[in-house]
């Protein structure tokens, strides 16, 4: 999962994505600078930096890319 997250965070252009956890929690990464990927954890700031989530990678069940709407 770490390799997949690293690839999504470094994508050019960046596409926001949602991390789905084993307990059903959904956390959206809106910008790569809002996330810090570690070996076993990912830290994500949300709500303009007012809150932060630290997620254990073993509990990540899937990654959902935001679909880009056609103009």
Protein Blocks (a to p, Z undefined) as FASTA:
>chain_A
ZZmmmmmmmpccddddddddfkopacddfbfklpccdfkbccddeehhlaccdddfklpm
bdcddddddZZ
